[in-house]
Amino acid sequence: MLLIQAENIKVRGDLMYAKIKGLPLFDQVEAITTSLVQTLSINGTDGEVQIADKIEQFLRSFPYFIQRPDQVWTQDLPNDAIGRKNVFAHIKGNGKSKKAVVFHGHMDTVGIEDFGALQSSANDPGALLEYFKTYSDEEIRTQALSGDWMFGRGALDMKSGVAVHLANVLYFSESLEAWDGDIIFMANPVEENQHSGAIAAVNELLRLSAEEGLDYVAAINTDYISAFYPGDTNKYIYTGAGGKLLPCFYVYGRETHVGQTLNGLDPTLVTAELNKRINNNMELTEHIEGELITPPSALYHRDMKEFYNVQTAVSSHLYFNFMVLEASPKEIMEKLKVVAQQAVIEVAEYYENNYDTFARINNFPSDRPNWDMDVYSYVEYCEKLSKQGIDVKAASAQVLKENPTLELRELCFKIVDRLRELDQAVTPCVIIFYAPPYCPHNYLTGKGAKDQVILQTIEEATASASERTNDTFSVKKFFPYLSDSSYLSLHDTDEEIDYLVDNFPEWNKIYPVPIKDIRKLNIPSINVGVYGFDAHRWTERVYKPYSFDTVPKLIRDMTNSWLKASAKQ
């Protein structure tokens, strides 16, 4: 059965090449995008393996790779239960230069539950186009009727981006005499949550550099871009990637019977106050002129009661998506500790006021319980336990051994909960720590000669494109969404990374990002993204004229410039 499936995938790859051979660029990208969307590749499913097989076989059908089959290969992700893999291809141009450009993008998508009754059509661009031609929303209906938009899960984020790269791989493989250097294509899985595809690819890119003597000039990601506000027609080019931290709050309260609720300290009141103070709070974000930064967003919030009873919760958990441009993990932690300290004071005052009212109405003495709470960073709490003679490392290792398949963020909370159980002087408290994923931030500073060459090339390519298309381009430092580009270079200092690791339970086993290897790799990463609206929504759609024609030509111009081509298209 597996051999039959593999043969079918190979045949489909051959058919796709035969279909696009000789077509205009726009039609090539449209056909490849449609084919990729038709294969569902939802994060965490076997579809991620199927899409990798499809891309691999499509590449192998190109004449260049038929003659050089060893220049297409896959890299299995370590210890991956599904068997996911990265797909690589290597084109070698004319001449002896070892300058190299990396084309990269992710293959996975979010789920299709949001399509509701249309789930069976989520991967059918044609059926969705017909549906939206009669849709109630005027803007979407008009766009569908124009014929300039493609709908479907992953059409925007980011199978059209992968299609752009595949069309350009074909183009450069057929024009070897026109450029000098190397092009590496890679398609990665698992971008939508853990980024383990891009993380694994770091070692492979280093291997290629060492064995082939490659000098990486730049990496080009085609992850999607969109308008930031109504009427925004800018097309954004990014010269770096924003980072991400996942700050987590473990809140331990004082449980009680509901009949004596004011004698307790409900941890859900604290996490609710934290949520109110942090969630979507722009005051907590960095403010860098000309750069977009989104506020923190709550991704998880719940108490730890497993079933109904009349006891208040013992603990409550909360974590946030926290985008980072230049701030260090220490700066973010210190900022969040202040917020937590303010939150626990607010909750204590809330209890005091309500207890005073309760005592007055019931003619009780005014003696009140204590609702004070301590606030710790993870490393501070570990230091407290170590002073009690508790072996924190052994306790954490035991939790890992007992829970080998537990979801990673839950595993981190489990470790903190076990440490709290061992605390010989435990009182109500808030413990703040970091959990996966950690996405480094990076950007071109413009200070070195290498950065200046890249920035000049971007300026020239966008100016040329603007003359052809009348598009208005805006160059920014930080790609504002999560991106695999984060793992190609690193700006955090060793001291900043050490602080992150110290406040991240079992970093080396739970989420061992290869910091030293990323720092060694150090590939400047830019994003020349496909354009559209509503990524991660069932109305997701990509704008074809810009994404299928302007974007691939921009990338060709940039690549030709960096690889010293003798001719351009």
URJO-V501561 format. One record per residue. N is the residue number from 0. PHI is phi in radians with two decimals (none if undefined). PSI is psi as a letter, one per 40 degrees, with the letter a starting at -180 (none if undefined). NEAR is the number of other ideal C-beta (glycine too) atoms within 8 Angstrom. Layout:
n,phi,psi,near
N,PHI,PSI,NEAR
N,PHI,PSI,NEAR
This chain:
n,phi,psi,near
0,none,d,4
1,-1.11,d,5
2,-1.15,d,6
3,-1.12,d,7
4,-1.07,d,8
5,-1.10,d,9
6,-1.14,d,8
7,-1.11,d,8
8,-1.11,d,12
9,-1.10,d,11
10,-1.08,d,8
11,-1.11,d,11
12,-1.10,d,15
13,-1.09,d,10
14,-1.13,d,8
15,-1.15,d,13
16,-1.09,d,11
17,-1.07,d,7
18,-1.24,d,8
19,-1.67,e,13
20,-0.99,h,6
21,1.46,e,3
22,-1.30,i,9
23,-1.07,i,5
24,-0.92,d,12
25,-0.94,d,10
26,-1.17,d,9
27,-1.08,d,12
28,-1.13,d,16
29,-1.10,d,11
30,-1.16,d,12
31,-1.17,d,15
32,-1.04,d,16
33,-1.01,d,10
34,-1.10,d,11
35,-1.19,d,15
36,-1.10,d,14
37,-1.15,d,8
38,-1.71,h,11
39,-1.10,h,10
40,-2.35,f,14
41,-1.15,h,13
42,-0.94,h,14
43,1.55,e,6
44,-2.10,i,9
45,-1.13,e,6
46,-1.04,d,10
47,-1.16,d,17
48,-1.29,d,11
49,-1.10,d,11
50,-1.19,d,14
51,-1.11,d,16
52,-1.06,d,10
53,-1.11,d,14
54,-1.15,d,14
55,-1.04,d,12
56,-1.21,d,13
57,-1.09,d,15
58,-1.07,d,15
59,-1.15,e,12
60,-1.44,e,12
61,-1.23,h,12
62,-0.91,d,7
63,-1.00,d,11
64,-1.47,d,14
65,-1.09,d,9
66,-1.38,e,6
67,-2.36,g,7
68,-1.09,d,8
69,-1.31,e,5
70,-1.67,e,11
71,-2.16,h,12
72,-2.73,i,6
73,-2.15,i,9
74,-2.20,h,10
75,-1.17,h,8
76,-1.33,h,13
77,-1.05,h,5
78,0.96,f,4
79,-1.57,h,9
80,-1.15,d,4
81,-1.57,d,9
82,1.53,f,7
83,-1.26,i,13
84,-2.70,i,11
85,-1.51,i,15
86,-1.99,h,14
87,-2.15,i,12
88,-2.53,i,12
89,-2.32,h,12
90,-1.92,h,13
91,-1.99,h,6
92,-1.47,a,14
93,-1.31,i,7
94,1.65,a,6
95,-1.94,e,4
96,-1.10,i,9
97,-1.91,e,10
98,-1.15,h,13
99,-2.34,i,13
100,-2.07,h,16
101,-1.82,h,15
102,-1.73,h,15
103,-2.50,i,15
104,-2.94,i,14
105,-1.81,i,15
106,-1.73,e,16
107,-1.53,i,13
108,-2.33,i,12
109,-1.32,i,8
110,-1.29,a,7
111,-2.10,e,11
112,-1.05,d,6
113,-1.18,e,8
114,-1.33,e,11
115,1.00,b,7
116,-1.17,e,4
117,-1.71,e,10
118,-1.01,d,9
119,-1.19,e,5
120,-1.87,e,10
121,-1.04,d,13
122,-1.91,f,11
123,-2.13,g,10
124,-1.00,d,13
125,-1.14,d,6
126,-1.15,d,8
127,-1.16,d,13
128,-1.05,d,12
129,-1.12,d,8
130,-1.09,d,10
131,-1.31,e,13
132,-1.15,e,9
133,-2.09,e,6
134,-1.27,i,9
135,-1.24,d,4
136,-1.26,h,7
137,-1.12,d,6
138,-1.08,d,6
139,-1.16,d,11
140,-1.05,d,13
141,-1.09,d,8
142,-1.11,d,11
143,-1.10,d,12
144,-1.18,d,7
145,-1.22,d,7
146,1.41,e,4
147,-1.63,e,7
148,-2.23,i,13
149,-2.01,h,14
150,-1.85,i,12
151,2.37,i,12
152,-1.13,h,13
153,1.56,e,13
154,-1.01,d,15
155,-1.67,d,14
156,-2.03,g,10
157,-2.45,f,14
158,-1.19,d,12
159,-1.15,d,18
160,-1.14,d,15
161,-1.14,d,16
162,-1.07,d,13
163,-1.00,d,16
164,-1.11,d,15
165,-1.11,d,13
166,-1.10,d,14
167,-1.30,d,13
168,-1.06,d,15
169,-1.06,d,11
170,-1.04,d,12
171,-1.22,d,14
172,-1.23,e,12
173,-1.75,e,8
174,-2.37,f,8
175,-1.10,d,12
176,-1.28,e,5
177,-1.60,e,10
178,-2.64,i,14
179,-2.31,h,11
180,2.51,a,15
181,-2.35,i,13
182,-2.16,h,15
183,-1.90,h,14
184,-1.76,h,16
185,-2.52,h,14
186,-2.05,h,13
187,-2.03,i,14
188,-1.56,i,17
189,1.08,f,15
190,-1.32,d,15
191,-1.26,e,8
192,-2.48,c,8
193,-1.69,e,8
194,1.06,f,14
195,-1.22,d,11
196,-1.16,d,16
197,-1.12,d,15
198,-1.11,d,10
199,-1.14,d,12
200,-1.19,e,14
201,-0.98,d,14
202,-1.14,d,9
203,-1.19,d,12
204,-1.16,d,15
205,-1.16,d,11
206,-1.05,d,8
207,-1.08,d,12
208,-1.07,d,12
209,-1.24,d,7
210,-1.35,d,6
211,-1.77,e,9
212,1.22,f,7
213,-1.30,i,11
214,-2.01,h,8
215,-1.27,h,12
216,-1.42,d,13
217,-2.88,i,13
218,-2.03,h,14
219,-2.02,h,15
220,-1.71,i,16
221,-2.03,f,17
222,-1.07,i,16
223,-1.18,i,14
224,-2.12,i,10
225,-2.69,i,8
226,-1.22,i,9
227,-1.61,e,6
228,-2.75,i,5
229,-1.00,h,4
230,1.56,e,5
231,-1.31,h,7
232,-1.88,e,7
233,-1.10,i,9
234,-1.90,h,12
235,-1.68,h,10
236,-1.96,h,13
237,-2.01,h,15
238,-1.84,f,13
239,-3.11,a,14
240,-2.30,h,16
241,-1.18,i,17
242,-1.75,i,13
243,-2.53,h,13
244,-2.10,i,11
245,-2.11,g,15
246,-1.22,h,13
247,-2.10,i,14
248,-2.13,h,13
249,-1.75,h,14
250,-2.02,h,15
251,-1.84,h,12
252,-1.84,a,15
253,-2.37,h,7
254,-1.24,i,8
255,-2.80,i,10
256,-1.28,i,8
257,-1.08,d,8
258,-1.26,e,5
259,-2.21,f,8
260,-1.02,d,10
261,-1.33,e,9
262,-1.47,e,7
263,-1.62,a,11
264,-2.44,g,12
265,-1.30,h,10
266,-1.15,d,15
267,-1.21,d,9
268,-1.13,d,10
269,-1.25,d,17
270,-1.16,d,15
271,-1.12,d,8
272,-1.17,d,12
273,-1.09,d,15
274,-1.06,d,11
275,-1.09,d,7
276,-1.45,d,10
277,-1.89,d,12
278,-1.07,h,11
279,1.08,f,6
280,-1.54,h,10
281,-1.15,e,6
282,-1.18,e,4
283,-1.59,e,9
284,-1.57,i,11
285,-1.35,i,8
286,-2.15,g,5
287,-2.05,h,10
288,-0.97,h,4
289,1.46,e,5
290,-1.99,h,10
291,-1.50,h,7
292,-2.38,h,13
293,-1.60,i,7
294,-1.30,i,10
295,-1.04,i,13
296,-2.36,h,9
297,-1.23,h,12
298,-1.92,e,7
299,-2.81,h,8
300,-2.79,h,8
301,-2.86,i,6
302,-1.49,i,10
303,-1.79,e,10
304,-1.23,h,9
305,-1.68,e,3
306,-2.77,i,4
307,-1.27,h,3
308,-2.81,a,5
309,-1.82,f,5
310,-1.80,h,9
311,-1.22,i,10
312,-1.15,i,13
313,-1.44,d,8
314,-2.53,i,13
315,-2.46,i,14
316,-2.08,i,15
317,-2.68,h,13
318,-2.52,i,12
319,-2.25,i,12
320,-1.34,h,9
321,-2.25,h,10
322,-1.35,i,12
323,-2.30,h,12
324,-1.83,d,13
325,-2.23,e,7
326,-1.16,i,7
327,-1.58,i,9
328,-0.97,d,13
329,-1.18,d,8
330,-1.09,d,8
331,-1.16,d,13
332,-1.06,d,13
333,-1.10,d,8
334,-1.14,d,9
335,-1.27,d,11
336,-1.11,d,11
337,-1.10,d,8
338,-1.07,d,12
339,-1.12,d,13
340,-1.10,d,9
341,-1.16,d,9
342,-1.15,d,13
343,-1.22,d,14
344,-1.15,d,8
345,-1.07,d,9
346,-1.17,d,14
347,-1.07,d,11
348,-1.12,d,8
349,-1.07,d,9
350,-1.11,d,12
351,-1.04,d,10
352,-1.11,d,8
353,-1.28,d,9
354,-1.20,d,11
355,-1.04,d,10
356,-1.14,d,8
357,-1.05,d,10
358,-1.15,d,12
359,-1.13,d,7
360,-1.12,d,6
361,-1.71,e,6
362,1.00,f,5
363,-1.71,i,6
364,-1.03,i,4
365,-1.52,e,6
366,-1.08,h,3
367,-1.99,i,8
368,-1.15,i,7
369,-1.77,h,4
370,-2.02,f,10
371,-1.20,i,8
372,-2.37,i,13
373,-1.53,i,8
374,-2.13,h,10
375,-2.20,i,11
376,-1.37,i,11
377,-1.04,d,15
378,-1.16,d,8
379,-1.14,d,8
380,-1.20,d,13
381,-1.10,d,10
382,-1.12,d,8
383,-1.04,d,10
384,-1.20,d,12
385,-1.08,d,9
386,-1.16,d,6
387,-1.52,e,9
388,1.52,e,5
389,-1.48,h,11
390,-1.48,g,6
391,-1.09,d,10
392,-1.10,d,6
393,-1.15,d,7
394,-1.14,d,13
395,-1.14,d,13
396,-1.08,d,9
397,-1.14,d,9
398,-1.09,d,12
399,-1.07,d,13
400,-1.14,d,7
401,-1.37,e,6
402,-2.32,g,9
403,-1.18,d,6
404,-1.97,e,3
405,-1.19,i,8
406,-0.92,h,5
407,-1.07,d,11
408,-1.21,d,12
409,-1.11,d,8
410,-1.11,d,15
411,-1.09,d,16
412,-1.09,d,12
413,-1.10,d,11
414,-1.11,d,14
415,-1.11,d,14
416,-1.11,d,11
417,-1.13,d,12
418,-1.12,d,15
419,-1.10,d,13
420,-1.10,d,6
421,-1.46,e,9
422,-1.14,h,11
423,-1.42,e,6
424,-2.30,f,5
425,-1.29,h,7
426,-2.40,i,7
427,-0.91,h,11
428,-2.77,i,13
429,-2.07,h,16
430,-2.06,h,14
431,-1.86,h,16
432,-2.55,i,14
433,-1.86,i,12
434,-2.40,i,14
435,-1.14,i,10
436,-1.59,i,9
437,-1.94,h,13
438,-1.96,h,13
439,-1.14,i,14
440,-1.80,i,15
441,-2.72,i,13
442,-2.93,i,10
443,-1.36,h,11
444,-1.43,d,6
445,1.40,e,6
446,-1.49,d,4
447,-1.55,i,6
448,-1.09,d,5
449,-1.10,d,8
450,-1.08,d,12
451,-1.12,d,9
452,-1.10,d,10
453,-1.11,d,15
454,-1.13,d,12
455,-1.15,d,8
456,-1.10,d,11
457,-1.08,d,13
458,-1.07,d,9
459,-1.20,d,10
460,-1.18,d,12
461,-1.22,d,12
462,-1.11,d,8
463,-1.12,d,9
464,-1.13,d,14
465,-1.09,d,11
466,-1.13,d,6
467,-1.33,d,7
468,-2.05,e,8
469,1.20,e,4
470,-1.23,i,10
471,-1.78,h,8
472,-1.80,i,11
473,-2.31,h,8
474,-1.67,h,11
475,-2.12,i,12
476,-1.36,d,11
477,-1.97,h,15
478,-1.03,h,13
479,-1.46,e,10
480,-1.96,i,6
481,-1.24,i,8
482,-2.64,i,13
483,-1.14,e,15
484,-1.05,d,15
485,-1.02,d,16
486,-1.72,e,13
487,-1.74,e,17
488,-2.73,i,12
489,-2.52,h,9
490,-1.87,e,8
491,-1.06,h,10
492,-1.34,i,6
493,-1.04,d,5
494,-1.09,d,6
495,-1.16,d,11
496,-1.15,d,11
497,-1.04,d,8
498,-1.12,d,12
499,-1.06,d,14
500,-1.07,d,9
501,-1.11,d,8
502,-1.86,f,13
503,-2.19,h,15
504,-0.96,h,12
505,0.87,f,12
506,-0.86,d,10
507,-1.14,d,6
508,-1.88,d,6
509,-1.51,d,14
510,-2.62,g,11
511,-1.38,g,7
512,-1.10,h,9
513,-1.35,g,9
514,-0.97,d,8
515,-1.12,d,6
516,-1.22,d,10
517,-1.11,d,15
518,-1.12,d,9
519,-1.23,d,7
520,-1.12,d,13
521,0.85,f,9
522,-1.65,h,11
523,-1.04,h,14
524,-2.13,h,14
525,-2.05,i,15
526,-2.14,h,15
527,-2.00,g,11
528,-1.62,i,14
529,-1.14,i,16
530,-2.10,h,12
531,3.13,a,16
532,-2.30,i,10
533,1.13,f,10
534,-0.99,i,10
535,1.21,e,7
536,-2.13,i,7
537,-1.24,e,10
538,-1.61,e,10
539,-0.87,h,17
540,-2.72,i,14
541,-2.00,h,15
542,-1.49,h,12
543,-1.25,d,12
544,-0.97,d,9
545,-1.31,d,13
546,-1.27,d,16
547,-1.65,e,15
548,-2.26,d,12
549,-1.14,d,13
550,-1.07,d,15
551,-1.09,d,14
552,-1.24,d,12
553,-1.01,d,12
554,-1.14,d,15
555,-1.09,d,13
556,-1.09,d,13
557,-1.13,d,14
558,-1.12,d,15
559,-1.04,d,12
560,-1.14,d,11
561,-1.20,d,14
562,-1.74,e,15
563,0.93,f,10
564,-1.25,i,11
565,-1.56,e,6
566,-2.60,i,6
567,-2.19,i,6
568,-1.93,none,5
